[in-house]
Amino acid sequence: MREAVFLALANHLPRMRVCDRFRYVLYRLAGMRIEGRCRLWGPITLRPLGSAGNIRIGSGTFINTEVRFAAAGAISLGRNVQVGPRVMFETVSHGLVYEPGKGRGDWAMPIVVEDEVWIGAGVIITQGVTVGRGSVIAAGAVVTRDVPAGVIAGGVPARILRQVAEVAAGAAPSDGPAQPVAS
């Protein structure tokens, strides 16, 4: 009950700078483990209800609007992570084979996003994925495998496009094909 009340309060605060500055406190009161100060614009969708304690958010992290946490498994966001609008963290998956009387079954695996990662708008990160420190996930990507540190990944399914250091140094795009994300 406490989780539902504080989620509702946080999600329905007016979209004003003064409210954005303390909205994270209400999410913390709902049960999310939030370290230090963060900017969480909300609304945040949390499924299943009762799973707020499965979410850990590091200090300095920014979460844009309409982000979904399907947190049957643990979701850990490091420090200074930037999360774009309409990003989905999906810790649950289902089996492919339907068994009468049992359904497809499901299982949950954690998601880990290390420090200083930027996740673009509309990204979907699936169960069991770790995104390495300082990486960038391009808007609209579907991340189904681990992403190493310091890379730019994008596409469906996501694959490594470039090294962040190449872009920072002003290097020209590589002529070769993109590499698949590590398995």
Backbone bond lengths (Angstrom), bond angles and torsions (degrees), N, CA, C in turn:
res aa  C-N    CA-C-N  psi(-1)  N-CA   C-N-CA  omega(-1)  CA-C   N-CA-C  phi
1 M - - - 1.439 - - 1.531 111.51 -
2 R 1.335 115.83 -43.39 1.462 120.39 -179.93 1.526 110.28 -58.94
3 E 1.349 116.13 -44.51 1.461 120.43 179.89 1.521 111.01 -58.81
4 A 1.320 117.64 -47.60 1.462 121.79 -177.96 1.527 111.50 -62.36
5 V 1.323 117.69 -40.54 1.462 121.57 -178.66 1.531 110.72 -64.95
6 F 1.340 116.67 -49.39 1.468 118.80 -176.80 1.527 112.51 -72.69
7 L 1.342 117.78 -31.67 1.470 119.61 173.16 1.524 110.03 -62.59
8 A 1.311 116.45 -45.33 1.467 120.09 179.98 1.526 111.08 -61.85
9 L 1.322 117.15 -44.08 1.466 120.13 178.61 1.527 111.42 -61.05
10 A 1.330 116.90 -48.17 1.466 121.06 -179.04 1.522 111.26 -63.05
11 N 1.334 116.18 -41.89 1.468 120.32 -176.72 1.524 113.28 -72.99
12 H 1.323 117.52 -17.96 1.453 119.46 -177.39 1.528 114.47 -110.52
13 L 1.321 116.69 8.15 1.468 118.66 172.99 1.526 108.81 -64.76
14 P 1.321 118.00 147.57 1.467 119.87 177.60 1.527 111.38 -59.89
15 R 1.322 116.25 150.34 1.458 121.92 178.32 1.527 108.74 -81.35
16 M 1.330 114.62 75.63 1.453 121.95 179.71 1.521 107.99 -129.87
17 R 1.311 116.39 149.91 1.463 121.26 -178.10 1.522 112.35 -54.81
18 V 1.312 117.58 -42.38 1.461 120.46 -178.43 1.535 110.56 -62.81
19 C 1.321 117.86 -37.98 1.475 121.35 178.05 1.523 111.04 -71.87
20 D 1.339 116.50 -38.23 1.468 120.37 179.78 1.524 111.73 -62.43
21 R 1.336 117.02 -27.22 1.459 120.32 -177.62 1.517 113.72 -71.79
22 F 1.335 118.06 -22.39 1.465 118.14 -179.63 1.532 113.80 -126.72
23 R 1.314 117.90 6.45 1.461 121.77 178.91 1.528 111.21 -56.61
24 Y 1.348 117.14 -36.19 1.468 120.93 -178.64 1.531 111.68 -59.37
25 V 1.336 117.27 -28.69 1.468 120.38 179.34 1.528 110.08 -63.97
26 L 1.329 116.95 -39.80 1.465 120.38 178.99 1.529 111.06 -67.35
27 Y 1.341 116.39 -38.42 1.472 118.51 176.23 1.537 110.21 -65.29
28 R 1.314 116.58 -36.88 1.472 120.23 176.07 1.530 109.81 -62.91
29 L 1.330 117.38 -43.67 1.463 121.27 178.13 1.535 111.65 -64.20
30 A 1.347 116.73 -25.77 1.464 120.77 176.77 1.531 111.47 -73.50
31 G 1.340 116.83 -14.01 1.459 120.23 177.14 1.507 115.45 120.17
32 M 1.348 118.17 -7.38 1.463 119.71 176.54 1.520 108.99 -67.28
33 R 1.324 116.63 140.63 1.458 121.23 179.02 1.530 107.88 -89.15
34 I 1.315 116.19 96.47 1.463 122.73 -176.21 1.516 108.43 -110.84
35 E 1.343 114.95 121.75 1.465 121.40 -179.57 1.523 108.94 -93.21
36 G 1.313 117.16 125.45 1.459 120.79 175.81 1.517 112.48 65.60
37 R 1.335 114.92 -158.85 1.462 121.25 -178.64 1.519 110.45 -90.22
38 C 1.314 115.55 139.79 1.458 123.17 177.93 1.521 108.50 -139.38
39 R 1.316 116.42 164.25 1.466 120.92 171.85 1.527 107.14 -114.54
40 L 1.314 116.07 113.20 1.457 122.47 178.73 1.518 106.48 -122.34
41 W 1.329 116.98 107.90 1.454 119.99 -173.92 1.522 112.65 -77.32
42 G 1.300 118.47 -30.88 1.456 120.73 -179.92 1.523 112.15 63.94
43 P 1.303 119.48 170.24 1.455 122.86 2.59 1.525 111.61 -74.47
44 I 1.322 114.57 152.04 1.458 122.55 175.53 1.524 107.36 -110.11
45 T 1.325 116.03 134.04 1.456 120.74 174.13 1.517 107.35 -98.27
46 L 1.319 116.20 131.57 1.458 122.23 -178.72 1.519 109.19 -125.76
47 R 1.344 116.11 121.67 1.456 121.62 177.38 1.508 108.80 -135.05
48 P 1.304 120.62 141.63 1.453 126.53 -11.60 1.527 109.95 -74.62
49 L 1.317 116.08 157.93 1.461 119.05 174.79 1.523 108.36 -58.98
50 G 1.305 115.81 142.40 1.460 120.57 -176.37 1.512 113.02 96.97
51 S 1.342 117.39 0.91 1.465 119.89 -176.78 1.527 113.60 -106.30
52 A 1.324 118.39 12.08 1.469 120.95 -179.07 1.524 111.31 -57.02
53 G 1.322 117.80 -34.45 1.461 121.15 179.59 1.516 113.93 -67.08
54 N 1.333 117.76 -11.85 1.470 121.73 177.51 1.525 112.19 -83.76
55 I 1.333 117.47 -3.65 1.465 121.43 -176.37 1.520 109.51 -107.55
56 R 1.345 115.75 126.05 1.464 122.09 175.56 1.514 108.02 -120.66
57 I 1.342 116.48 129.54 1.466 122.37 -177.83 1.517 108.57 -126.00
58 G 1.334 116.44 123.83 1.454 122.17 -179.01 1.522 112.81 -76.19
59 S 1.313 116.18 160.37 1.466 121.50 -177.77 1.527 110.92 -63.81
60 G 1.321 115.14 149.32 1.453 121.69 178.10 1.515 114.46 78.02
61 T 1.320 117.91 3.33 1.460 121.53 -177.91 1.521 110.33 -78.28
62 F 1.334 115.90 144.75 1.465 122.97 176.70 1.519 108.45 -117.51
63 I 1.330 116.96 128.41 1.461 122.12 176.25 1.518 108.03 -122.97
64 N 1.320 116.05 120.25 1.458 122.94 -177.94 1.523 110.53 -76.81
65 T 1.310 118.19 -166.43 1.458 123.21 -172.57 1.522 113.44 -80.45
66 E 1.328 115.31 155.77 1.457 125.17 171.80 1.529 113.76 57.18
67 V 1.318 117.02 40.82 1.463 122.05 177.90 1.527 108.32 -88.49
68 R 1.345 115.93 139.26 1.468 122.04 -177.82 1.521 109.63 -112.97
69 F 1.322 115.33 129.71 1.458 122.35 173.02 1.526 107.99 -114.10
70 A 1.333 117.61 106.96 1.464 121.58 171.61 1.523 104.34 -93.53
71 A 1.333 115.68 89.54 1.460 122.29 -163.10 1.524 113.56 -105.93
72 A 1.331 117.21 45.29 1.468 118.58 172.26 1.529 108.93 -65.63
73 G 1.336 116.96 -29.81 1.459 123.98 171.67 1.517 108.66 -107.49
74 A 1.323 117.30 171.28 1.462 121.64 -178.04 1.528 111.55 -70.06
75 I 1.334 115.56 142.42 1.463 122.85 173.20 1.518 106.55 -126.11
76 S 1.333 116.46 122.27 1.456 121.53 -177.61 1.524 109.73 -123.31
77 L 1.339 116.53 118.25 1.460 122.21 174.56 1.516 107.92 -106.80
78 G 1.318 117.23 127.56 1.454 121.75 -178.44 1.523 112.45 -72.02
79 R 1.317 114.55 -165.86 1.465 121.00 179.66 1.519 110.63 -80.34
80 N 1.337 114.99 146.20 1.461 122.85 174.87 1.520 113.50 56.19
81 V 1.317 116.35 37.70 1.463 122.45 175.42 1.521 107.98 -86.25
82 Q 1.329 117.11 141.50 1.464 121.83 175.42 1.520 108.06 -113.86
83 V 1.326 116.29 123.35 1.460 122.03 -177.94 1.522 108.28 -117.36
84 G 1.329 116.53 121.08 1.459 122.01 -179.30 1.520 112.56 -74.22
85 P 1.333 116.20 175.97 1.465 120.09 -179.11 1.532 111.98 -68.89
86 R 1.324 115.21 150.28 1.461 124.62 174.47 1.526 113.51 58.56
87 V 1.332 117.16 32.14 1.469 121.57 173.56 1.521 108.59 -80.77
88 M 1.342 116.78 144.44 1.460 121.46 178.83 1.524 110.06 -122.91
89 F 1.321 115.65 128.89 1.459 123.50 173.73 1.524 106.38 -107.09
90 E 1.326 118.18 108.89 1.466 122.94 -172.53 1.523 110.04 -114.06
91 T 1.329 117.75 101.34 1.468 121.33 -177.18 1.523 113.41 -87.10
92 V 1.329 118.09 -6.61 1.463 121.39 -175.60 1.518 110.54 -111.33
93 S 1.335 115.65 142.22 1.458 121.35 173.14 1.519 108.42 -133.67
94 H 1.314 116.10 167.45 1.459 122.36 -177.75 1.519 109.48 -124.23
95 G 1.317 116.11 154.20 1.453 121.41 176.12 1.519 111.20 -68.58
96 L 1.322 116.45 160.97 1.459 121.03 179.63 1.522 112.29 -86.67
97 V 1.314 116.79 -28.68 1.457 120.99 -174.65 1.529 110.02 -95.70
98 Y 1.327 115.29 128.49 1.461 120.99 176.97 1.526 108.87 -87.30
99 E 1.323 115.96 128.91 1.453 121.73 176.76 1.520 108.47 -114.00
100 P 1.353 117.39 119.44 1.465 119.49 -179.39 1.532 111.40 -53.56
101 G 1.312 114.86 133.74 1.457 120.78 179.88 1.516 113.83 83.96
102 K 1.331 117.69 -16.47 1.465 121.86 -179.58 1.515 112.53 -117.17
103 G 1.316 117.35 -25.02 1.457 121.31 -175.46 1.520 111.19 79.27
104 R 1.295 117.06 -150.85 1.464 122.43 -178.18 1.523 112.67 -96.01
105 G 1.321 116.52 -17.05 1.458 119.05 -176.00 1.521 110.41 73.38
106 D 1.294 117.06 162.80 1.464 120.63 176.06 1.520 109.31 -149.60
107 W 1.319 115.28 163.57 1.451 121.92 176.87 1.524 108.80 -148.77
108 A 1.317 115.41 154.62 1.466 121.20 -178.97 1.522 109.49 -119.56
109 M 1.330 115.25 141.20 1.462 122.56 174.45 1.522 107.74 -136.08
110 P 1.338 117.54 150.64 1.467 119.82 -175.80 1.528 113.18 -72.31
111 I 1.332 114.14 160.51 1.462 122.95 170.97 1.522 106.91 -120.71
112 V 1.337 116.27 132.52 1.463 121.66 178.62 1.525 108.57 -124.68
113 V 1.327 116.17 124.23 1.459 122.91 174.02 1.521 105.82 -115.84
114 E 1.320 116.55 114.54 1.463 120.73 -176.39 1.530 111.25 -76.06
115 D 1.325 116.66 177.40 1.467 123.39 -175.57 1.529 112.65 -58.51
116 E 1.336 114.93 148.23 1.466 125.09 169.30 1.519 114.25 61.20
117 V 1.317 117.30 32.38 1.462 122.62 176.98 1.526 108.55 -91.74
118 W 1.337 116.07 144.58 1.460 122.14 174.40 1.520 107.14 -114.60
119 I 1.326 116.66 122.77 1.460 122.59 179.69 1.520 107.29 -113.11
120 G 1.326 117.32 116.79 1.460 122.49 -176.54 1.516 113.15 -72.22
121 A 1.315 115.22 172.35 1.465 122.65 -177.05 1.524 111.57 -59.77
122 G 1.332 115.88 139.86 1.452 121.53 171.91 1.514 116.39 72.15
123 V 1.306 118.21 13.77 1.469 121.48 179.53 1.524 109.47 -73.20
124 I 1.336 116.13 144.80 1.461 122.27 172.37 1.520 106.97 -117.17
125 I 1.338 116.53 124.36 1.467 121.60 176.43 1.518 106.66 -113.52
126 T 1.337 115.96 122.90 1.458 120.72 -174.99 1.525 111.88 -95.13
127 Q 1.332 115.07 172.50 1.455 123.52 -174.06 1.532 112.10 -58.09
128 G 1.354 113.92 145.31 1.457 121.19 174.88 1.512 115.67 79.43
129 V 1.329 118.91 6.68 1.468 122.67 -175.23 1.524 110.42 -92.84
130 T 1.349 115.63 141.43 1.459 123.28 168.41 1.516 107.83 -118.94
131 V 1.335 117.04 128.82 1.464 122.52 175.55 1.520 106.83 -104.92
132 G 1.340 116.72 119.39 1.455 122.63 -174.65 1.512 114.35 -70.36
133 R 1.308 114.81 156.87 1.466 124.09 -176.86 1.529 112.37 -51.58
134 G 1.334 114.86 133.97 1.458 121.46 173.50 1.513 115.45 74.66
135 S 1.313 118.34 6.54 1.465 120.65 179.78 1.520 111.09 -79.05
136 V 1.327 115.28 162.41 1.456 123.13 177.61 1.522 107.12 -125.00
137 I 1.335 116.80 130.16 1.453 121.71 176.76 1.526 107.07 -108.92
138 A 1.342 116.69 118.68 1.459 122.13 -175.35 1.525 111.10 -67.15
139 A 1.312 115.67 149.71 1.463 122.31 -179.46 1.521 110.91 -52.72
140 G 1.338 115.58 138.03 1.452 121.64 175.74 1.518 115.64 81.31
141 A 1.323 118.25 -0.53 1.469 120.81 -178.03 1.520 110.98 -70.52
142 V 1.323 115.67 152.63 1.462 122.63 172.00 1.521 106.28 -116.62
143 V 1.330 116.12 109.63 1.468 121.94 -174.04 1.526 108.39 -96.13
144 T 1.339 115.94 111.85 1.461 121.68 -177.56 1.521 112.54 -113.26
145 R 1.328 117.16 -8.21 1.462 122.15 179.62 1.518 109.55 -136.55
146 D 1.323 116.22 163.25 1.462 121.21 -179.78 1.524 110.96 -57.27
147 V 1.333 115.02 145.36 1.465 122.86 176.55 1.521 106.68 -115.57
148 P 1.345 118.64 123.24 1.466 119.65 -179.62 1.528 112.28 -68.63
149 A 1.298 116.22 168.03 1.459 122.63 179.83 1.530 110.79 -66.77
150 G 1.335 115.46 145.93 1.456 121.90 169.73 1.508 116.62 71.48
151 V 1.336 118.35 27.82 1.460 120.13 179.66 1.520 110.96 -123.80
152 I 1.326 114.84 162.85 1.454 122.00 170.84 1.518 105.71 -105.15
153 A 1.342 116.61 125.26 1.459 121.34 179.51 1.515 108.68 -123.66
154 G 1.329 115.99 145.78 1.452 120.13 178.36 1.510 110.75 -163.10
155 G 1.315 115.59 169.13 1.454 121.46 177.25 1.517 112.58 104.58
156 V 1.334 114.02 178.21 1.458 121.88 179.90 1.520 107.56 -130.42
157 P 1.320 119.40 106.72 1.459 126.79 -7.52 1.531 110.15 -72.14
158 A 1.328 116.17 160.36 1.470 120.66 -176.51 1.519 110.99 -63.09
159 R 1.327 115.12 142.92 1.463 122.43 174.88 1.524 107.68 -140.78
160 I 1.313 115.81 160.91 1.467 120.06 -179.29 1.524 108.32 -72.41
161 L 1.335 115.01 127.85 1.458 120.61 179.43 1.523 111.77 -100.35
162 R 1.336 116.56 -42.70 1.468 121.89 -178.47 1.510 108.98 -160.95
163 Q 1.323 114.57 171.43 1.460 121.37 171.23 1.526 107.84 -89.84
164 V 1.316 117.38 140.30 1.460 121.24 177.95 1.525 110.06 -59.24
165 A 1.325 117.28 -37.71 1.474 121.77 -179.24 1.528 111.62 -60.94
166 E 1.332 118.24 -34.70 1.472 121.51 178.20 1.521 110.46 -62.65
167 V 1.313 116.13 -44.11 1.461 120.45 -178.88 1.519 109.89 -68.38
168 A 1.331 116.79 -42.45 1.460 120.75 -179.87 1.520 111.35 -62.23
169 A 1.331 116.73 -32.85 1.463 121.27 -179.77 1.520 112.06 -84.62
170 G 1.343 117.52 -4.81 1.460 120.78 178.95 1.511 113.44 80.84
171 A 1.321 118.51 20.14 1.467 121.64 179.96 1.513 110.59 -67.74
172 A 1.327 115.92 150.55 1.461 121.61 176.38 1.517 109.63 -72.80
173 P 1.323 117.21 151.74 1.472 119.39 178.25 1.526 110.22 -58.45
174 S 1.346 114.91 147.09 1.471 119.08 178.67 1.518 109.87 -71.38
175 D 1.326 116.04 152.98 1.458 121.06 -179.94 1.524 111.37 -86.45
176 G 1.321 117.54 -16.12 1.463 120.73 -176.79 1.512 112.33 -79.86
177 P 1.348 114.99 167.52 1.467 119.41 178.75 1.513 111.09 -70.00
178 A 1.313 115.86 157.77 1.453 121.52 176.65 1.525 109.75 -66.28
179 Q 1.314 116.60 148.48 1.459 122.34 179.60 1.507 110.36 -95.41
180 P 1.344 118.13 141.87 1.460 119.09 176.98 1.518 111.14 -64.76
181 V 1.335 116.69 152.14 1.458 121.63 177.32 1.515 107.81 -65.98
182 A 1.341 116.45 146.66 1.472 122.48 -178.33 1.517 110.77 -52.55
183 S 1.354 115.47 142.69 1.460 118.47 178.47 1.489 112.06 -93.96
